[in-house]
Amino acid sequence: MDKESIPQEITTLVGREVYSNNGVFVGEVEDIRLDLDKQSVTGLALHQLNSELFGADVQSSRGVILPYRWVQAVGDVVIVNDIVERLRRPETDEDEEEVPA
């Protein structure tokens, strides 16, 4: 029986580091979100977040929940889509003002 066919305890995800598929650290798995009716994982609750990705808005909260559909691979670390990197809001120049036409 190969390793992938052996059922793994879901709690083994807790504490694993999460990286984007580009190698950017995202955070650490603190908990798992489950759909008990469907008996499936729906999300990963992360803490120890990368402040460059999530900014000050998230730093004041306890963490974030990433949809499990973003997970690409689980091994020693969890790899997620690079969509996490695109969540950053574009920087705006505060000196620019809209001028009515």
N, CA, C and O of each residue as an XYZ file, in Angstrom:
404
protein
N       0.850     -1.183      0.000
C       0.000      0.000      0.000
C       0.888      1.235      0.000
O       1.736      1.386      0.880
N       0.702      2.133     -0.989
C       1.551      3.310     -1.037
C       1.071      4.371     -0.046
O      -0.049      4.307      0.460
N       1.938      5.343      0.217
C       1.679      6.355      1.250
C       0.439      7.188      0.953
O      -0.279      7.571      1.877
N       0.168      7.482     -0.344
C      -0.970      8.323     -0.688
C      -2.300      7.632     -0.448
O      -3.311      8.309     -0.260
N      -2.331      6.322     -0.449
C      -3.593      5.617     -0.246
C      -3.900      5.378      1.222
O      -5.003      4.954      1.567
N      -2.929      5.649      2.091
C      -3.148      5.490      3.526
C      -3.902      6.708      4.035
O      -3.435      7.832      3.849
N      -5.058      6.521      4.673
C      -5.800      7.676      5.206
C      -4.961      8.423      6.239
O      -4.341      7.816      7.112
N      -4.954      9.741      6.126
C      -4.211     10.581      7.061
C      -5.199     11.284      7.992
O      -6.309     11.631      7.587
N      -4.789     11.485      9.219
C      -5.617     12.234     10.149
C      -5.602     13.697      9.733
O      -4.561     14.258      9.390
N      -6.773     14.290      9.772
C      -6.886     15.681      9.348
C      -6.085     16.610     10.253
O      -5.649     17.677      9.822
N      -5.897     16.216     11.475
C      -5.158     17.051     12.418
C      -3.685     17.159     12.046
O      -2.979     18.008     12.590
N      -3.203     16.317     11.129
C      -1.804     16.427     10.727
C      -1.537     17.711      9.949
O      -0.380     18.101      9.794
N      -2.583     18.376      9.457
C      -2.413     19.650      8.754
C      -2.094     20.795      9.709
O      -1.405     21.744      9.336
N      -2.587     20.708     10.926
C      -2.393     21.783     11.903
C      -0.905     21.953     12.191
O      -0.195     20.992     12.484
N      -0.458     23.193     12.102
C       0.937     23.512     12.368
C       1.807     23.546     11.128
O       2.956     23.983     11.195
N       1.285     23.094      9.996
C       2.089     23.117      8.772
C       2.138     24.516      8.181
O       1.167     25.271      8.234
N       3.282     24.837      7.623
C       3.431     26.130      6.960
C       2.761     26.075      5.602
O       2.721     25.030      4.953
N       2.229     27.228      5.179
C       1.532     27.342      3.902
C       2.310     28.309      3.019
O       2.659     29.413      3.436
N       2.576     27.870      1.784
C       3.299     28.673      0.809
C       2.491     28.741     -0.478
O       1.720     27.832     -0.785
N       2.672     29.825     -1.232
C       2.075     29.904     -2.563
C       2.911     29.022     -3.485
O       4.024     28.626     -3.139
N       2.373     28.724     -4.645
C       3.144     27.897     -5.573
C       4.345     28.647     -6.149
O       5.141     28.062     -6.885
N       4.483     29.925     -5.826
C       5.668     30.704     -6.199
C       6.701     30.734     -5.076
O       7.742     31.377     -5.208
N       6.419     30.045     -3.978
C       7.365     29.974     -2.864
C       7.227     31.070     -1.836
O       8.101     31.215     -0.981
N       6.155     31.854     -1.888
C       5.945     32.940     -0.925
C       5.230     32.383      0.313
O       4.193     31.730      0.200
N       5.798     32.647      1.490
C       5.172     32.208      2.742
C       3.844     32.924      2.924
O       3.768     34.144      2.780
N       2.790     32.165      3.241
C       1.454     32.729      3.430
C       1.095     32.761      4.911
O       0.636     33.790      5.408
N       1.292     31.666      5.617
C       0.954     31.582      7.028
C       1.111     30.168      7.523
O       1.751     29.337      6.878
N       0.524     29.897      8.671
C       0.596     28.566      9.276
C      -0.814     28.083      9.587
O      -1.653     28.857     10.050
N      -1.072     26.811      9.335
C      -2.395     26.246      9.582
C      -2.638     26.176     11.087
O      -1.880     25.552     11.829
N      -3.709     26.830     11.515
C      -4.087     26.801     12.931
C      -5.268     25.856     13.158
O      -5.370     25.218     14.206
N      -6.157     25.775     12.170
C      -7.350     24.956     12.316
C      -7.876     24.610     10.923
O      -7.412     25.145      9.916
N      -8.842     23.716     10.890
C      -9.440     23.255      9.646
C     -10.927     23.571      9.681
O     -11.579     23.392     10.710
N     -11.466     24.041      8.559
C     -12.917     24.257      8.445
C     -13.504     23.050      7.719
O     -13.036     22.672      6.645
N     -14.529     22.452      8.312
C     -15.132     21.237      7.779
C     -16.591     21.442      7.415
O     -17.285     22.251      8.032
N     -17.052     20.712      6.418
C     -18.478     20.586      6.118
C     -18.850     19.187      6.574
O     -18.568     18.207      5.883
N     -19.480     19.092      7.733
C     -19.773     17.792      8.317
C     -20.799     16.999      7.513
O     -20.749     15.769      7.481
N     -21.731     17.703      6.862
C     -22.727     17.005      6.048
C     -22.073     16.291      4.867
O     -22.418     15.153      4.549
N     -21.133     16.966      4.228
C     -20.452     16.386      3.062
C     -19.190     15.629      3.442
O     -18.570     14.977      2.602
N     -18.815     15.717      4.708
C     -17.603     15.083      5.217
C     -16.379     15.495      4.390
O     -15.620     14.660      3.900
N     -16.222     16.816      4.257
C     -15.092     17.318      3.479
C     -14.497     18.558      4.134
O     -15.146     19.238      4.929
N     -13.259     18.830      3.783
C     -12.570     20.025      4.245
C     -12.953     21.169      3.315
O     -12.896     21.024      2.094
N     -13.344     22.303      3.886
C     -13.734     23.448      3.056
C     -12.762     24.614      3.169
O     -12.772     25.507      2.322
N     -11.929     24.622      4.195
C     -11.008     25.732      4.344
C      -9.925     25.469      5.360
O     -10.028     24.565      6.190
N      -8.886     26.273      5.279
C      -7.792     26.228      6.243
C      -7.744     27.559      6.979
O      -7.639     28.615      6.355
N      -7.819     27.509      8.298
C      -7.695     28.714      9.116
C      -6.206     28.939      9.382
O      -5.529     28.091      9.964
N      -5.713     30.092      8.945
C      -4.294     30.396      9.073
C      -4.048     31.480     10.108
O      -4.866     32.378     10.310
N      -2.901     31.370     10.755
C      -2.414     32.431     11.637
C      -0.935     32.615     11.323
O      -0.441     32.006     10.374
N      -0.218     33.427     12.078
C       1.179     33.737     11.787
C       1.318     34.185     10.329
O       2.184     33.704      9.598
N       0.456     35.107      9.926
C       0.341     35.503      8.518
C       1.504     36.357      8.033
O       2.139     37.074      8.806
N       1.765     36.263      6.738
C       2.746     37.095      6.076
C       2.165     38.505      5.988
O       1.202     38.733      5.255
N       2.736     39.441      6.721
C       2.191     40.807      6.771
C       2.302     41.518      5.428
O       1.522     42.431      5.157
N       3.245     41.127      4.587
C       3.368     41.757      3.276
C       2.212     41.368      2.365
O       1.833     42.140      1.484
N       1.648     40.185      2.563
C       0.511     39.749      1.751
C      -0.804     40.308      2.255
O      -1.649     40.732      1.466
N      -0.978     40.311      3.563
C      -2.292     40.624      4.123
C      -2.414     42.015      4.711
O      -3.532     42.501      4.883
N      -1.327     42.667      5.022
C      -1.372     44.042      5.495
C      -1.947     44.205      6.889
O      -2.225     43.232      7.590
N      -2.118     45.458      7.268
C      -2.558     45.811      8.615
C      -4.005     45.423      8.881
O      -4.366     45.169     10.031
N      -4.844     45.370      7.846
C      -6.250     45.030      8.044
C      -6.405     43.669      8.708
O      -7.244     43.493      9.591
N      -5.605     42.723      8.286
C      -5.717     41.366      8.808
C      -4.921     41.195     10.092
O      -5.249     40.333     10.907
N      -3.898     41.984     10.285
C      -3.064     41.845     11.476
C      -3.862     42.072     12.753
O      -3.535     41.506     13.796
N      -4.898     42.891     12.681
C      -5.708     43.139     13.862
C      -6.697     42.012     14.126
O      -7.277     41.938     15.210
N      -6.895     41.133     13.146
C      -7.803     40.000     13.345
C      -6.997     38.778     13.773
O      -5.770     38.823     13.853
N      -7.688     37.717     14.037
C      -7.034     36.503     14.515
C      -6.352     35.718     13.404
O      -5.399     34.982     13.658
N      -6.832     35.870     12.181
C      -6.257     35.147     11.054
C      -7.174     35.217      9.855
O      -8.058     36.071      9.786
N      -6.959     34.310      8.904
C      -7.795     34.235      7.716
C      -8.152     32.778      7.444
O      -7.493     31.858      7.928
N      -9.205     32.591      6.663
C      -9.565     31.252      6.212
C      -9.410     31.215      4.697
O     -10.056     31.976      3.977
N      -8.552     30.328      4.227
C      -8.375     30.135      2.794
C      -9.272     29.003      2.331
O      -9.347     27.968      2.993
N      -9.952     29.178      1.211
C     -10.767     28.080      0.680
C      -9.878     26.876      0.364
O      -8.788     27.035     -0.185
N     -10.334     25.699      0.702
C      -9.527     24.499      0.477
C      -9.321     24.234     -1.014
O      -8.360     23.563     -1.392
N     -10.198     24.744     -1.852
C     -10.033     24.541     -3.296
C      -8.775     25.222     -3.817
O      -8.325     24.904     -4.918
N      -8.194     26.147     -3.059
C      -6.947     26.786     -3.445
C      -5.735     25.901     -3.175
O      -4.650     26.171     -3.688
N      -5.905     24.853     -2.377
C      -4.789     23.969     -2.029
C      -4.418     23.128     -3.242
O      -5.270     22.486     -3.855
N      -3.135     23.141     -3.575
C      -2.644     22.350     -4.699
C      -1.944     21.082     -4.242
O      -2.018     20.054     -4.915
N      -1.262     21.147     -3.098
C      -0.514     19.979     -2.625
C      -0.338     20.065     -1.113
O      -0.256     21.147     -0.531
N      -0.284     18.890     -0.504
C      -0.039     18.797      0.929
C       1.087     17.789      1.127
O       1.005     16.650      0.669
N       2.113     18.215      1.800
C       3.250     17.359      2.125
C       3.807     17.862      3.437
O       3.072     18.048      4.407
N       5.114     18.081      3.465
C       5.714     18.688      4.664
C       5.198     20.104      4.858
O       5.140     20.602      5.982
N       4.821     20.755      3.751
C       4.189     22.067      3.765
C       2.939     21.985      2.897
O       2.739     21.013      2.169
N       2.098     23.020      2.982
C       0.901     23.098      2.156
C       1.171     24.124      1.059
O       1.619     25.236      1.337
N       0.895     23.745     -0.185
C       1.087     24.641     -1.321
C      -0.290     25.088     -1.808
O      -1.172     24.265     -2.052
N      -0.460     26.414     -1.947
C      -1.727     26.963     -2.421
C      -1.495     27.761     -3.695
O      -0.366     28.141     -4.005
N      -2.577     28.010     -4.430
C      -2.506     28.816     -5.653
C      -1.891     30.171     -5.367
O      -1.968     30.676     -4.247
N      -1.283     30.752     -6.377
C      -0.689     32.077     -6.210
C      -1.741     33.180     -6.149
O      -1.397     34.358     -6.049
N      -3.011     32.812     -6.208
C      -4.075     33.817     -6.087
C      -3.957     34.575     -4.766
O      -4.388     35.724     -4.668
N      -3.379     33.940     -3.761
C      -3.179     34.589     -2.464
C      -2.319     35.831     -2.639
O      -2.564     36.854     -2.001
N      -1.325     35.745     -3.490
C      -0.446     36.892     -3.712
C      -1.182     38.031     -4.392
O      -0.817     39.194     -4.216
N      -2.210     37.718     -5.164
C      -2.952     38.748     -5.891
C      -4.044     39.389     -5.044
O      -4.756     40.270     -5.527
N      -4.192     38.966     -3.794
C      -5.190     39.557     -2.910
C      -4.795     40.954     -2.445
O      -5.640     41.724     -1.988
N      -3.525     41.275     -2.561
C      -3.064     42.593     -2.136
C      -3.785     43.678     -2.916
O      -3.984     43.574     -4.126
N      -4.164     44.704     -2.206
C      -4.792     45.848     -2.877
C      -3.709     46.644     -3.584
O      -2.611     46.806     -3.053
N      -4.007     47.142     -4.778
C      -2.998     47.965     -5.454
C      -2.709     49.217     -4.634
O      -3.608     49.813     -4.041
N      -1.446     49.597     -4.615
C      -1.058     50.793     -3.867
C      -1.620     52.021     -4.569
O      -1.551     52.132     -5.793
N      -2.165     52.924     -3.801
C      -2.701     54.153     -4.384
C      -1.822     55.309     -3.944
O      -1.299     55.319     -2.829
N      -1.667     56.259     -4.810
C      -0.882     57.445     -4.501
C      -1.818     58.462     -3.863
O      -2.736     58.966     -4.510
N      -1.577     58.760     -2.585
C      -2.465     59.659     -1.855
C      -2.384     61.087     -2.377
O      -3.297     61.882     -2.150
N      -1.293     61.422     -3.080
C      -1.146     62.772     -3.587
C      -2.015     63.009     -4.820
O      -2.329     64.152     -5.151
N      -2.400     61.937     -5.494
C      -3.230     62.096     -6.692
C      -4.660     62.416     -6.286
O      -5.226     61.786     -5.393
N      -5.222     63.390     -6.948
C      -6.619     63.739     -6.726
C      -7.337     63.674     -8.053
O      -6.775     63.996     -9.099
N      -8.583     63.253     -7.997
C      -9.370     63.245     -9.225
C      -9.755     64.668     -9.567
O     -10.208     65.434     -8.717
N      -9.564     65.002    -10.827
C      -9.911     66.343    -11.294
C     -11.138     66.202    -12.178
O     -11.096     65.494    -13.184
N     -12.253     66.879    -11.810
C     -13.444     66.762    -12.651
C     -13.188     67.356    -14.023
O     -12.492     68.363    -14.155
N     -13.751     66.731    -15.038
C     -13.544     67.210    -16.409
C     -14.535     68.302    -16.753
O     -14.513     68.827    -17.866
